[in-house]
């Protein structure tokens, strides 16, 4: 099982989109500051997650969410 997720920074106007096979562990790594790309923006909260059977399906959704229309979709969830 693979997960596509979006995290919203609670202190800045920043949304991070990622893909993982262990959502809880991955979000914890982001919030613990163990990911260089997101460390300055923590803490985070999950604003979106979706599960997929294959990595290929998950990657397609991740690419969409990183696009302009995908980011617009995520901003409208708030």
C-alpha positions in Angstrom: 0.0 0.0 0.0 1.3 3.5 -0.9 0.1 6.8 0.3 0.1 10.2 -1.2 -0.1 13.0 1.3 -0.1 16.7 1.7 1.2 18.6 4.8 0.4 22.2 5.6 2.9 24.2 7.7 1.2 25.6 10.8 3.6 28.7 10.8 4.1 29.5 7.1 2.2 29.4 3.9 3.7 26.2 2.7 2.3 22.9 1.5 4.4 19.8 1.0 3.3 16.8 -1.1 4.9 13.4 -0.8 4.6 9.7 -1.3 5.3 6.9 1.2 4.5 3.4 2.2 4.4 4.3 5.9 2.4 7.5 6.4 2.7 7.8 10.2 6.5 7.3 10.2 6.9 9.7 7.3 4.9 12.5 9.0 6.8 12.0 12.2 10.1 12.4 10.3 8.9 15.7 8.8 7.7 17.0 12.2 10.9 15.9 14.0 13.0 17.9 11.5 14.7 14.9 10.0 13.8 16.0 6.4 16.0 18.8 5.1 13.5 20.2 2.6 10.7 20.6 5.2 12.7 21.3 8.4 12.3 25.2 8.3 8.5 24.9 7.9 7.5 22.6 10.8 5.3 21.8 12.6 2.9 20.3 10.0 -0.6 18.9 9.9 -1.9 16.5 7.4 -4.5 18.1 5.1 -4.8 15.3 2.5 -4.0 11.6 2.2 -5.0 8.9 -0.2 -4.0 5.3 -0.5 -3.1 3.3 -3.6 -2.4 -0.3 -4.4 0.6 0.5 -6.6 3.5 3.0 -6.5 2.7 3.9 -10.2 -0.9 5.0 -9.3 0.4 6.9 -6.3 3.1 8.7 -8.3 0.5 9.9 -10.8 -1.5 11.4 -8.0 1.6 13.0 -6.4 2.5 14.6 -9.8 -1.0 16.0 -10.1 -1.0 17.4 -6.6 2.4 19.1 -7.2 0.9 20.8 -10.3 -0.8 24.2 -10.3 -4.2 22.7 -10.3 -3.3 20.2 -7.7 -1.9 22.9 -5.3 -5.1 24.9 -6.0 -7.2 21.8 -5.0 -5.1 21.5 -1.7 -5.5 25.2 -0.8 -9.3 24.9 -1.2 -9.3 22.1 1.4 -8.4 24.4 4.2 
